[in-house]
């Protein structure tokens, strides 16, 4: 396509809103960031425990590269496609974000909202008129309202420098639902219960820091008359004055008075509940204290990646594949794939040993192993053959069946020789001694 034609047909998600006069008020729209099946209230906060979990997982999700690739005739990785979409995925997603920041934005939105919308802002063609189009820029949006075939998305408009709500068709917005929704986003999920307990703990802390002690003073008389009420009020004022003027917060009371502090027991119970919910959440998410502080061993990290990271990346890639590639381009062997660096979790020596075992036992070919690593297949024909490199291979032009026959004859000869040496029953009898 010529440059001038491409410019004429270029499409922008924000500019089309001004000319699109379609009535989207039909049907029932649910005002939520979750799909209609999950029309529930959402809780969020900035507590340190929650933020540390979100940040840890999102950083690890962002570390896995996502690419627009082409498969060969055997369904293996062949090469990266030189497309605007691949540039957006691997170099610059938009004016403000590189690929890693973009992927982390997706993960953080998933955790906080339960659903994330990946919006193709600038494309070569109008998605409404063409099923095949290339994508120049991508943004992460929050779904604020659902329609039967459309969604209202809050997304950042870089031309105006603010977030805007735009209505787009579902078929060209990659909608990703958090695979850990039941653990993180359900109203009574472990994470949401933890958030509510942390909010209560913050209230107790604020009361304590503000000077409120939440004391009950049991006086040695019954307060029924107005005179007794004024006497009790005066006694409360006296204790407050003592505490206010005391350097270390110490006051004295009459021996007949009993003081009970309310907030200490509540704080202790909250702390125990928070510790319990935190450990429960760790188990449900597949993370440990060692994963969080960076001291986890290889086995723990593999479990964490398999249970937590890969399901999230799978959901993101699947949504983009379905929306941006579709069935037409899939027939041309185009895919959106992610590749985890195999050298990060497995030492090079172990990786080489694993590869050697797979090829030696004729489970995978060398090119199949290279495909898993996101490396183009080798041109050597042997790289596509299931063979043990440690075993002698038939020379070119020799029939495999004939080679097997020759090898069997060799082994039969060796067997007879061994029997002769050992004095076996098949050995020829020795000559009779002569007189």
N, C-alpha and C positions, 0 to 999 in steps of 0.2 A: 504494500500500500504506500502511495506517495505521501510525503510529509504533509502537503497541503490538504489532501483528502483526509488524512488522519486527524488533523486539527479541526476540520469541518465537522467530523463525526464524533469528536471527543465528547465525553459525557462527564458531568460532575453532579454528585448526589445533592449538593446544596442548591446549586443554580436551578435545577429542575423543579424544585419545590415552588418557585415563583410562577412557573407556567403550568404546573399540574393542578387542575381544578377538580379532580376526582373527589366525589363525596365518600368519605371513609366512615361516616357516622352510622352506616348500616350494621346490623348485627350487634352483639354485645361485646364491648371491649373491657377487658379486665385490667385495672390499674395496678400493675405489679411488675416487678422485674423477673418474676417466674412465669412459666407457662400457665395457661388456664387451669391445668390439673393441679397446680401448686399455688393457688390463689390464697396466700397467707401473708401475715405481717412479717417483716424482716427486722432483725435486731442487728446493730453494729456498734462497735466502740473502738477506741484506740488503746486498749489496755496492753501492757507490755507482753504478757503471756501470749495473747492472741496475735499481736503484731509479730512476735518472734516466730510463731508457727507459720503465719502467712508468708513472712519474708523468706524463711528457710526453704519452704516448699517451692515458692515462686522462683527463687534464684536457681534451684536445681532444675525446674521445668524450663526456664529460659536458657539453660546451658546446653540443651539438646537442639541441634540445628534442624531446621525444616527447609526442604528444597523442592523445587519444581523439576522433576526428572523425567527421563524417557526409559522405558524398559526395552530389553532386546526380545528376540523371538522366543526365548525361553522364560520370559517373565522376570528376568534379573535386571539389576541396575545396569544401564548402558552409559548414560551421560546426563549431565545437567542441561536443561533446556535454556537457551539464551532468550529469555522472555522478560518483559517488564515485571511480571509477577515474581519470577525468581529473583530479580533485582530487589524487589520490595521485601521478599522473604529473607534474603541473605545479605543485603547491603544497606538499604534505607527504606523503612516502611512508610515513613512520611517525613515532613519537614522537621519534626521534633524528635523522632525516635529512630534509633537503629534497630536491627533485628532482635537483639537481646532485650532491649528495653520494651520493645513491642510484645515479645512473648511473655515477659514478666507482667506487663499490663494486662494481658489476657488472663493470666493465672490469678492475679490479685482481684480482678473483676469477678471471676468465677467464684472465688472464695467469699467475697463480700456480698455479691448479689445472688449467687446461685446459678446465674445464666450470664453469658457474655455474647455480644453481637460483634462480629468482625465485618466491618462495612467497607466495601470497595468504593472509595470516594471518587477517584479519577480513573476512568476506563477509556479504552480506545473507541468503543461502540456503546450505544444505549442498550443496556441489558433488556429493556422492554421490547426491543425490535430485533435483537440478535442474540442467539444462544451461545455464540462464540465471540468472546471479547478478551482482551488483555487488560491487566490491572496495573496502574502506575502507583497508586498510593492506597494504603490500608489504615483504618482507624478502629480502635476498640470502643464500642458504645454500650450504653446501658439501656435495656428495653424497659420503657415506662408504660406501654399500653399494647395490648394484643388485639388484633382483628383476625377474621377468618383467614385472609390471605396476605395480610400486611402486618407490620409492626411499627410502632412509634419508638424511635431510638434517640436517646440523648447522646450526642457525639460532638466532639470538639471541631469547630470550624476555624481552620487556621487563617482564613482570609479575614475574619472578623475578630479573631482572638478570644472567642468565648464558646461555650457549649450551646448547642441548639437542638431542638427536637424536630426531627424530620420523619416522615412516613415513607417507608420503603416496602417493596414486595419481599415476602419471605424467601422467594426462590433465588434471589441473588444477594441475600445477607446470610453469612455463615453463622448460624445460631448454635452456640455450644452450651450444653448443660453440664454442670459440675457432676462428674461421676461419683463424687463423695457427698452429694447433696444430703442424703439421709443422715450423715454424720455431722455435717457442718451447717446446713441451712434450714433443716426442719425446725419448727418452733420449739419442739421439746427434744431436739438432738443434744448430744453431749456438749458440743461446742456452745450452743445457745444457752444451755443451762449454766455452763461455766461463765459466760458473759454476764448473765444476770447475777450470779454470786459475786463476781468481781465488782459489779456496780454497787451491790449492797456493802461490800467491804470498803469501797471508796467513800460511801456515805458515812460509815463509822469512822474512817480516818479523818474525814473533813470535820466531823463533830469533835473529835479528839484534838485536832490541830487548832480548832477555833476556840479552845478553852472550855468547851462543854464537857463536863464530867459525868452527866446523867446519874446524879446521886439521889437516893431516897433517904430522908432523915426521919427516923421514927422517934418522935418526941415522947416524953414520959407523961403525957396527959392527953385527953380526948379533946379534939377541936370541934366543938359544937356552937359555942357562943361566939359573937363577934370579937369579944375581948381576947379569947383564946386564939382566934384566927389572926388578929393583929400581933399577938405575942409570937405565934409561929412564923409569921412573915418577918418579924424583926429578927428572929433567930436565924432564918435563912440568909438575911442580909448580913448579919454578923459573920457567918461562915464564909460567904462570898468575899467580904472585905478582907478577912484573914488570908484567903487564898490569893487574892489579887496583890496584896502587899507583901506576900511571902516570897523570898528569894528562890526557895526550892519547892514551892507549892504545898506547904505543910500547914495544917490548921488543927486546932484542938476542939474537942467537944466535951459535953458533960458526960459523966460516967453512966448516966441513965439513958443516954441517947444511943441509938443503933443506926449505923450508916451502911447502905447497900449500894454498890456501884453496878450499873446495869450493862454498860457497853463492853466490859472485858470478857465476860462469858460468851457473848454473842460474837465477838471478834475471834475468839479461840475456835468456836464451832465453825465459823465461816472459813477460817484458814484450813482446818481439817477437811472440810467439804471441797474446797478449791484444790487441795493437793490430791484428793481422791479423783475428782473429775479430770484433772490434768493428766494423771496417769492412765485413766480410762480412755481419754481422747488420744493419747500417744499410742495406745494399743490398737485403737480402731483405725488410726491413720497409718499404722505401720512404722512409726518413728520411735526413737528411744532418746534417753538423755545423751547417750554417746553420739547419736546422729546430730542432735542439736548443738553439741559443743565441739563437734569435729574430731572425736576420738574413736569413732566406730570402726570396727574391723571390716574386712572384705565381705564376710558372710552377712553381717548386719546391713551394710550398704546395698548389697544385691537385693536383699529382702525388701528394703525401703524403696529402691527403685522399681522393683517388680510390683509391689502392692500399692504404691502411692504415686510415683512420678509417671510411669508409663501409662496407666489408665487416663491420666489427665491429658498427656500429650496425644494419646490415641484419639480421645474425644475431639481435641482441637483439629488434628489432621483430618479426621474423618469428616468433620463439618466442612472444612475448606475443600476437600476433595469432592464432596457431593455438590457443593455450591459453585465453586470456581472452575472445576474441571468438567464435571457432569458426564453423562453417558456418551455424548458425541466424541469428546476429546479423549475419554477413556479408551474408546475403540482404537485410537491412534497410539495407544500405549503411554499416554501421558498420566503422570501420577504426582501427587504431593506426598512426600515421604519424610520421615524423620530418621536421623542416624545418631545414635549415641556413641560417643568416642569409646571404643573398646579398651583403650589404653588407660583410661581413668580409674576403672575399678579392678582390672586384671593386669598384673605385671606383664611386661613384654615376654619374659621367659615362659610364664604360664600360658599366655595367649598362643605362643608358638607351639607349645606342647599340646594344647587343645587342638589346634589346627592339624598338627601332625597325626594325632590319634584319629581324627575324623577322616583324613585322607588315607591313612594307613589301613584302617578298617573298611575302607571303601563305602563310607556313609555319605560324604559330600565330596564334590570336586573342588579343585582349587579356586575356580571361578565362582562357584556358589559361595564359598567362604569370603571371597573378595566382595561379592555383592552384599553380604550382610554388613560389611564394614563401609559400604558406600564407595568402594574402589572400582574403577572400570575393569571389565574382564580382560585377562591377558590374551594376546593374539596366538600364543602357542596352542596348537590343537590338543596337546596333552592336558592342558588346564581344564578341558571339558570332559575328560575321561575319568571314570571311577577306576583307579588303580593304585596299588601299593608301590610307591617309588623305591622301597627297600627290597622288593622282589624282582627277579629278572623278568623282563618283558620280552615278548616275541619280536624279532626283527621285522622291519617293513617287508612285506611281500610273502611272509610265511603264514600259512593257515594256522589259526589258533588250535583247531582240532588236531592237526598234524603235530603241532608243538606239544600238545598234551600227550599224544601217543609216544613221542620220543622221550619225554620226561618220565613216563610210566616205565618204559623199557630200561631207562637208566636206573630208576629206583629198584626194579626187579633184579637187575644185575648186582646192585649194591647189596641187596638183601641176601642173595645167594652167597656172595663173598663173605658176608658176616657170619652166615651159618657154617661155612667151611672153617672159618677161624675158630668159632666157638665149639666145633664138633657136633653140630646139629644133626638131626636125623636125615636131612636131605643131602648131606655131604657124601661124596664118593668114597667107597670103602678103601682102606689102605691095602697095598700089595702084600701077599703072604710072604713070610720070610723064606728064603731058599736054604735048602740043606747044604 
